[in-house]
Amino acid sequence: MPSASAAGGKKRVQFQIKADAGSEVYVAGTFNGWNPKKNKLKSGKGGTYATSLMLPAGRHEYKFIIDGTWCVDPECPEWAPNGLGSLNSVITVG
């Protein structure tokens, strides 16, 4: 689940998810035009992948892409239906 900290009108939001070692993990959403290769997560301890992005205030929908497969954030408590018959994870940056 993302966490946020403030800086200059935008907030730094950390995205993280667990995945198998050696996976390619990205995050895409309304904040980057749903670009599946723009924001890569870095591998960390215990199979956790993470990255931090500066996001403007507001509601943002997103998904993780793990080895080419789009996935909702299993730790995110808010999801929204999308036009593709599946769900997107939702974060609200205050």
C-alpha positions as CSV (number, residue, x, y, z in Angstrom):
1,M,0.0,0.0,0.0
2,P,1.4,3.4,-0.9
3,S,2.5,5.9,1.8
4,A,2.9,9.6,1.3
5,S,5.0,12.5,2.6
6,A,4.6,16.2,1.5
7,A,7.0,18.4,-0.6
8,G,6.2,21.5,-2.6
9,G,2.6,21.1,-3.7
10,K,3.1,17.4,-4.5
11,K,3.6,14.5,-2.1
12,R,6.2,11.7,-2.3
13,V,4.3,8.5,-2.5
14,Q,6.0,5.1,-2.0
15,F,4.6,2.2,-3.9
16,Q,5.7,-1.3,-2.9
17,I,4.6,-4.9,-3.5
18,K,6.1,-8.4,-2.9
19,A,7.1,-10.4,-6.0
20,D,9.4,-13.3,-6.8
21,A,13.2,-12.5,-6.9
22,G,14.3,-11.5,-10.4
23,S,10.9,-10.1,-11.4
24,E,10.5,-7.0,-13.4
25,V,8.0,-4.8,-11.5
26,Y,6.5,-1.5,-12.6
27,V,3.7,0.8,-11.4
28,A,1.3,2.5,-13.9
29,G,-1.7,4.7,-13.3
30,T,-3.5,7.9,-13.9
31,F,-0.4,9.8,-12.8
32,N,1.8,8.5,-15.7
33,G,-0.8,7.9,-18.5
34,W,-0.9,4.2,-17.6
35,N,2.5,3.7,-19.1
36,P,3.5,0.2,-18.1
37,K,7.3,0.8,-18.5
38,K,7.7,4.3,-17.1
39,N,8.1,3.7,-13.3
40,K,10.2,0.6,-12.5
41,L,10.3,-0.6,-8.9
42,K,13.6,-1.6,-7.3
43,S,14.2,-5.0,-5.7
44,G,14.7,-4.9,-1.9
45,K,14.8,-7.3,1.0
46,G,12.4,-10.2,1.4
47,G,11.0,-10.0,-2.2
48,T,9.7,-6.4,-1.7
49,Y,9.9,-4.1,-4.7
50,A,9.5,-0.3,-4.2
51,T,9.7,3.1,-5.8
52,S,8.8,6.7,-4.7
53,L,7.0,9.1,-7.0
54,M,6.0,12.7,-6.5
55,L,2.2,13.0,-7.1
56,P,-0.1,15.9,-7.0
57,A,-3.0,16.1,-4.6
58,G,-6.1,14.1,-5.7
59,R,-7.4,10.7,-6.4
60,H,-5.1,8.4,-8.4
61,E,-5.9,4.9,-9.8
62,Y,-3.0,2.5,-10.4
63,K,-1.9,-1.1,-10.9
64,F,1.4,-2.9,-10.7
65,I,2.9,-4.8,-13.6
66,I,4.8,-7.9,-12.6
67,D,6.6,-9.7,-15.4
68,G,4.0,-8.3,-17.9
69,T,0.9,-9.2,-15.8
70,W,-1.2,-6.3,-14.5
71,C,-2.1,-6.7,-10.8
72,V,-4.0,-4.7,-8.2
73,D,-2.2,-3.8,-5.0
74,P,-3.2,-6.5,-2.5
75,E,-2.5,-4.2,0.4
76,C,-4.6,-1.3,-0.8
77,P,-8.1,-1.1,0.9
78,E,-9.7,0.9,-2.0
79,W,-10.3,-0.4,-5.5
80,A,-12.4,0.9,-8.3
81,P,-13.8,-0.8,-11.4
82,N,-12.2,0.1,-14.7
83,G,-13.6,-0.1,-18.2
84,L,-11.8,-3.4,-18.9
85,G,-13.8,-5.6,-16.6
86,S,-11.3,-5.6,-13.7
87,L,-10.3,-3.4,-10.8
88,N,-7.7,-0.6,-10.2
89,S,-6.2,0.2,-6.8
90,V,-6.9,3.8,-5.6
91,I,-4.9,6.2,-3.5
92,T,-6.0,9.7,-2.5
93,V,-3.1,12.1,-2.0
94,G,-4.1,14.9,0.4
